[in-house]
Amino acid sequence: MVNKPNIAGYYIQRSEDAKKYTTIAKIESKYVTHYTDIGLKPNKVYFYKISSYTKKGVPSFAKFKQARTLDKLEAIPFIANAGLKAKGMIKIIFRPHPNERVEGYYIERFNDESSKWEKIADLEPRLRAEYIDKGLIDGKVYRYRIIAYTFDSIKSYPSKVIVAQTLQKPQVIVNLSATTNLPKKIELSWQKVPNAVEYKIYSSDIDAAYEPLATTKDTHYIDVVQKDGYTKYYKVTSIDKYGIESLKSQAVMGATLDIPAKPIVSIEKNTNSVKFILSSPDKRAVKYLIKKSDGDKIIKIHNVHSPYVDTDIKAKKTYDYKVYAIDKNGLVSKASEIEVSF
């Protein structure tokens, strides 16, 4: 400290080669006796000039100083992958740094896209010697290193780099098939995947935007649709004991059984009767239903087989007939319509 009436403060200059100096601080009080220069390189000599200045800003002759920064700390002595068996996680263990000045650790992970090391965690205190990295991509390789730091912000050299990989996804489902011939339901089946504990089914009505439908421990699943001739698309994944889900399988299309074809109807009309000769174009009909209307009421005639003769006839009447085919599953076709006048 320069205790003279006309002194206002001090200029501090720094150089790395003792030739070119840069002013790094202006101390605006002559009573200040300390200054800390931070953000310097480790284990390096720096040169300083310190000069006082008057109230008019006139500097005095500079005093020359030099100092060497401390070297970085040694790297932590041990780091390893703990081999954690959990979805999307890697556990790193290490030996605490022996220097008791260490306050904590920076955990760094290499970013493959930017090709840079990125700090992902700051661990304290010194004896905390493990870190679990979460939310990682299944089956991806990651690289890690650790840097210790002291209470006065001195960093260690980086640790050795460890390489760790998250658990792999299970195998993709193969041989997925879906039925097209069952009434009001679609049955899925696929090949068993080793180590899978359950399977997840996804569905879509348009082969896009698949939504979760169900999970099962079996290698088959029945989707009850309750619609006739309805098409759906499916993908299935396998899930292992760690909860890791495979990629989705190739899509398959399934469909419920459509209703039978309309029956082919021919008639033989007599004076007091009409004979129906019925046939099924798709050969699915096991019986027929006839709805008979005389304009006043509708009569349902069930369990009809071909040929069928209607004798409940009145003269000078017109009858409208609707004939439906019914298959073994109880599915009913659209109607074939016939008008008969007497």
Wavefront OBJ file of the C-alpha trace (Angstrom):
o trace
v 0.000 0.000 0.000
v 1.287 3.447 -0.903
v 0.114 5.846 1.812
v 0.584 9.179 0.095
v -2.074 11.887 -0.071
v -2.095 12.178 -3.851
v -2.376 8.401 -4.581
v -5.852 7.245 -5.732
v -5.322 3.567 -6.567
v -3.384 1.013 -8.591
v -3.079 -0.415 -12.084
v -2.319 -4.130 -12.487
v -0.926 -5.425 -15.780
v -0.225 -9.008 -16.851
v 1.926 -10.671 -19.477
v 2.676 -14.241 -20.506
v 6.072 -13.421 -22.060
v 7.284 -10.391 -20.036
v 7.062 -8.283 -23.209
v 3.483 -7.399 -24.040
v 1.448 -6.347 -21.000
v -2.322 -5.928 -20.714
v -4.092 -3.996 -17.988
v -6.300 -6.477 -16.166
v -7.496 -4.397 -13.222
v -7.847 -0.862 -11.924
v -7.985 -0.715 -8.144
v -9.826 2.443 -7.157
v -8.640 2.615 -3.573
v -5.116 3.086 -2.271
v -6.039 1.062 0.835
v -6.561 -2.228 -1.065
v -3.631 -4.588 -0.543
v -4.714 -7.800 -2.337
v -5.867 -8.840 -5.800
v -6.635 -12.365 -7.076
v -6.143 -13.146 -10.744
v -8.400 -16.037 -11.787
v -9.070 -18.121 -14.893
v -5.373 -18.761 -15.529
v -3.687 -21.749 -17.085
v -2.262 -24.310 -14.667
v 1.467 -24.677 -14.055
v 2.337 -21.530 -15.990
v 4.490 -18.464 -15.201
v 2.803 -15.061 -15.465
v 4.483 -11.645 -15.279
v 2.870 -8.649 -13.550
v 3.455 -4.914 -13.291
v 1.835 -2.999 -10.460
v 1.795 0.771 -10.442
v -0.026 3.360 -8.388
v -1.790 6.296 -9.976
v -2.602 9.793 -8.768
v -5.947 11.445 -8.426
v -5.332 12.853 -11.885
v -4.755 9.353 -13.244
v -0.982 9.654 -13.665
v 0.687 6.266 -13.097
v 3.888 5.797 -11.145
v 6.834 3.616 -12.072
v 5.647 -0.021 -12.228
v 6.952 -2.685 -9.892
v 7.713 -6.010 -11.580
v 6.503 -9.382 -10.207
v 6.281 -12.920 -11.507
v 4.365 -15.977 -10.278
v 3.629 -19.512 -11.317
v 0.171 -21.042 -11.058
v -0.217 -24.396 -9.432
v -0.282 -27.462 -11.638
v -3.533 -29.291 -12.205
v -4.374 -32.045 -9.780
v -3.608 -35.573 -10.743
v -6.504 -37.398 -12.366
v -8.714 -39.548 -10.173
v -6.982 -42.920 -9.754
v -9.799 -45.258 -10.835
v -12.983 -45.118 -12.926
v -15.103 -47.997 -14.238
v -18.475 -49.012 -15.618
v -20.444 -50.775 -12.880
v -22.419 -52.849 -15.400
v -25.851 -51.726 -14.206
v -28.663 -53.909 -15.576
v -31.434 -51.376 -16.090
v -33.198 -49.762 -19.007
v -31.456 -46.724 -20.460
v -28.943 -46.388 -17.598
v -25.170 -46.528 -17.144
v -23.590 -46.472 -13.685
v -20.083 -45.084 -13.266
v -18.034 -45.816 -10.170
v -14.685 -44.295 -9.253
v -12.236 -43.962 -6.412
v -12.444 -40.633 -4.553
v -9.562 -38.282 -5.241
v -6.952 -38.581 -2.463
v -6.412 -34.811 -2.236
v -8.602 -33.484 0.566
v -8.772 -30.090 -1.123
v -11.077 -31.636 -3.708
v -14.636 -30.362 -3.355
v -16.381 -32.337 -6.102
v -16.325 -33.792 -9.601
v -17.502 -32.865 -13.070
v -18.920 -35.849 -14.963
v -18.433 -35.429 -18.703
v -19.952 -37.383 -21.588
v -18.735 -37.214 -25.166
v -21.265 -35.836 -27.646
v -20.860 -37.734 -30.901
v -22.759 -35.124 -32.900
v -20.721 -32.102 -31.810
v -17.522 -34.115 -31.171
v -17.136 -32.368 -27.827
v -17.061 -33.319 -24.170
v -20.101 -32.010 -22.298
v -20.565 -31.662 -18.541
v -23.633 -33.666 -17.520
v -23.316 -33.597 -13.725
v -21.583 -31.894 -10.805
v -21.058 -34.251 -7.867
v -20.316 -33.224 -4.309
v -18.791 -33.975 -1.824
v -15.386 -35.583 -2.438
v -16.348 -39.023 -1.113
v -19.394 -39.350 -3.372
v -17.941 -41.788 -5.861
v -20.690 -42.989 -8.186
v -22.986 -41.566 -10.830
v -25.966 -43.039 -12.716
v -26.644 -41.591 -16.151
v -30.336 -42.039 -17.051
v -32.651 -41.645 -20.021
v -30.150 -43.056 -22.488
v -30.789 -44.729 -25.829
v -31.023 -48.529 -25.734
v -28.026 -50.332 -27.215
v -25.936 -47.159 -27.633
v -22.251 -46.779 -26.777
v -21.288 -43.820 -24.559
v -17.919 -42.420 -23.413
v -17.305 -40.798 -20.034
v -14.531 -39.073 -18.097
v -14.322 -37.273 -14.742
v -12.542 -34.076 -13.688
v -12.057 -33.287 -9.991
v -12.037 -29.702 -8.743
v -10.887 -28.088 -5.494
v -12.491 -25.534 -3.214
v -10.396 -22.853 -4.951
v -11.483 -24.015 -8.456
v -8.339 -25.870 -9.446
v -9.239 -28.697 -11.787
v -7.584 -32.075 -12.120
v -6.468 -33.661 -15.319
v -9.282 -35.673 -16.932
v -9.585 -39.270 -15.856
v -9.094 -42.063 -18.328
v -12.034 -42.451 -20.695
v -14.373 -45.373 -20.127
v -16.656 -46.816 -22.778
v -20.034 -48.196 -21.732
v -23.061 -49.449 -23.589
v -26.709 -49.475 -22.544
v -28.620 -52.737 -22.665
v -29.629 -53.889 -26.125
v -33.219 -53.902 -27.319
v -34.853 -57.337 -27.570
v -35.232 -58.993 -30.951
v -37.849 -57.702 -33.345
v -40.990 -59.816 -33.701
v -41.033 -62.039 -36.794
v -43.685 -64.152 -38.509
v -46.518 -61.903 -37.372
v -49.831 -62.925 -38.963
v -53.448 -61.806 -38.663
v -56.644 -63.624 -39.614
v -59.204 -62.451 -42.168
v -61.854 -65.167 -41.789
v -63.182 -64.898 -38.241
v -66.494 -63.237 -37.368
v -66.219 -59.981 -35.417
v -62.645 -60.610 -34.298
v -59.068 -60.770 -35.580
v -56.537 -63.208 -34.164
v -52.833 -62.347 -34.179
v -49.957 -64.775 -33.768
v -46.166 -64.484 -33.929
v -42.928 -66.298 -33.174
v -41.651 -66.378 -29.590
v -38.730 -64.067 -28.825
v -35.984 -65.354 -26.488
v -35.858 -63.496 -23.142
v -39.123 -61.659 -23.806
v -41.437 -61.520 -20.789
v -44.349 -59.857 -22.573
v -45.442 -58.437 -25.887
v -47.108 -55.135 -26.767
v -49.653 -54.889 -29.572
v -50.196 -51.699 -31.546
v -53.037 -51.138 -34.013
v -54.164 -48.671 -36.643
v -57.136 -48.351 -38.956
v -55.113 -46.819 -41.801
v -51.585 -48.293 -41.480
v -50.350 -45.094 -39.803
v -50.245 -43.534 -36.338
v -50.203 -46.854 -34.480
v -51.618 -46.701 -30.958
v -51.080 -49.186 -28.086
v -53.851 -51.778 -28.001
v -52.869 -54.398 -25.405
v -50.060 -56.366 -23.765
v -49.875 -60.117 -23.374
v -47.468 -62.777 -22.180
v -48.646 -65.144 -24.948
v -47.590 -65.266 -28.590
v -51.118 -64.702 -29.799
v -53.869 -62.188 -29.191
v -57.546 -61.876 -30.168
v -58.813 -58.411 -31.013
v -62.607 -58.369 -30.606
v -63.818 -55.867 -33.186
v -67.607 -56.440 -33.357
v -67.735 -55.215 -36.947
v -68.203 -57.181 -40.157
v -65.654 -56.918 -42.958
v -63.559 -54.453 -40.943
v -59.853 -54.053 -41.746
v -57.151 -53.206 -39.186
v -53.354 -53.081 -39.198
v -51.073 -54.332 -36.444
v -47.481 -54.136 -35.195
v -46.073 -56.007 -32.193
v -43.020 -55.433 -29.964
v -41.249 -57.646 -27.434
v -40.328 -56.443 -23.926
v -37.610 -58.003 -21.766
v -37.337 -58.294 -17.982
v -35.656 -54.885 -17.754
v -38.635 -53.221 -19.433
v -36.731 -52.591 -22.659
v -38.997 -52.639 -25.706
v -37.913 -53.812 -29.133
v -38.469 -51.958 -32.347
v -41.913 -52.483 -33.888
v -42.407 -55.410 -36.214
v -43.433 -55.168 -39.825
v -47.101 -54.286 -40.154
v -49.707 -56.930 -41.008
v -53.279 -56.458 -42.117
v -56.128 -58.359 -40.558
v -59.861 -58.259 -41.133
v -63.066 -59.569 -39.652
v -65.216 -61.877 -41.768
v -67.542 -59.963 -44.043
v -71.280 -60.763 -44.236
v -72.357 -63.404 -46.762
v -73.240 -62.483 -50.321
v -76.866 -61.694 -51.129
v -78.732 -64.845 -52.121
v -79.748 -65.536 -55.692
v -83.515 -65.904 -55.766
v -85.739 -67.365 -58.480
v -89.467 -68.045 -58.098
v -92.186 -70.271 -59.528
v -95.591 -68.615 -59.089
v -98.811 -70.643 -58.956
v -102.408 -69.556 -58.332
v -102.254 -69.918 -54.560
v -98.524 -70.219 -53.818
v -95.034 -69.071 -54.746
v -92.002 -71.306 -54.733
v -88.579 -69.823 -53.869
v -85.447 -71.464 -55.221
v -82.484 -70.037 -53.302
v -78.726 -70.313 -53.798
v -75.648 -68.754 -52.183
v -73.051 -67.229 -54.547
v -70.242 -67.655 -52.024
v -71.636 -70.970 -50.754
v -71.665 -69.690 -47.172
v -75.398 -69.757 -46.563
v -76.657 -72.527 -44.282
v -80.186 -71.121 -44.094
v -82.236 -68.112 -45.150
v -84.545 -65.541 -43.619
v -87.551 -64.227 -45.541
v -89.363 -61.042 -44.582
v -92.783 -60.909 -46.238
v -94.851 -57.717 -46.429
v -98.376 -57.315 -47.769
v -98.451 -53.580 -47.172
v -100.108 -53.898 -43.781
v -97.758 -56.102 -41.798
v -94.376 -57.816 -42.003
v -94.041 -61.530 -41.370
v -90.629 -63.016 -40.634
v -90.112 -66.569 -41.864
v -87.083 -68.081 -40.121
v -84.855 -71.088 -40.824
v -85.804 -71.315 -44.469
v -84.087 -73.852 -46.713
v -84.270 -74.062 -50.490
v -86.697 -74.675 -52.004
v -89.338 -72.907 -49.951
v -93.039 -72.665 -50.847
v -95.203 -69.880 -49.457
v -98.877 -70.944 -49.497
v -100.244 -68.143 -47.363
v -101.406 -66.258 -50.425
v -104.503 -64.204 -51.133
v -105.850 -63.285 -54.539
v -105.439 -59.777 -55.866
v -102.659 -59.038 -53.418
v -99.081 -57.920 -53.981
v -96.345 -59.216 -51.688
v -92.896 -57.796 -51.190
v -90.242 -60.338 -50.176
v -86.797 -59.664 -48.745
v -84.554 -62.723 -48.642
v -81.388 -62.867 -46.508
v -78.604 -65.486 -46.465
v -77.329 -66.576 -43.026
v -73.968 -68.351 -42.587
v -72.786 -70.767 -39.886
v -71.583 -67.853 -37.740
v -74.986 -66.193 -37.769
v -73.833 -63.391 -40.070
v -76.685 -62.028 -42.182
v -76.325 -60.824 -45.773
v -77.950 -57.845 -47.376
v -81.422 -58.537 -48.768
v -82.443 -59.693 -52.237
v -85.833 -58.096 -52.942
v -88.662 -59.560 -55.025
v -92.242 -58.331 -55.641
v -94.933 -60.920 -56.451
v -98.518 -60.045 -57.441
v -101.514 -62.403 -57.515
l 1 2 3 4 5 6 7 8 9 10 11 12 13 14 15 16 17 18 19 20 21 22 23 24 25 26 27 28 29 30 31 32 33 34 35 36 37 38 39 40 41 42 43 44 45 46 47 48 49 50 51 52 53 54 55 56 57 58 59 60 61 62 63 64 65 66 67 68 69 70 71 72 73 74 75 76 77 78 79 80 81 82 83 84 85 86 87 88 89 90 91 92 93 94 95 96 97 98 99 100 101 102 103 104 105 106 107 108 109 110 111 112 113 114 115 116 117 118 119 120 121 122 123 124 125 126 127 128 129 130 131 132 133 134 135 136 137 138 139 140 141 142 143 144 145 146 147 148 149 150 151 152 153 154 155 156 157 158 159 160 161 162 163 164 165 166 167 168 169 170 171 172 173 174 175 176 177 178 179 180 181 182 183 184 185 186 187 188 189 190 191 192 193 194 195 196 197 198 199 200 201 202 203 204 205 206 207 208 209 210 211 212 213 214 215 216 217 218 219 220 221 222 223 224 225 226 227 228 229 230 231 232 233 234 235 236 237 238 239 240 241 242 243 244 245 246 247 248 249 250 251 252 253 254 255 256 257 258 259 260 261 262 263 264 265 266 267 268 269 270 271 272 273 274 275 276 277 278 279 280 281 282 283 284 285 286 287 288 289 290 291 292 293 294 295 296 297 298 299 300 301 302 303 304 305 306 307 308 309 310 311 312 313 314 315 316 317 318 319 320 321 322 323 324 325 326 327 328 329 330 331 332 333 334 335 336 337 338 339 340 341 342
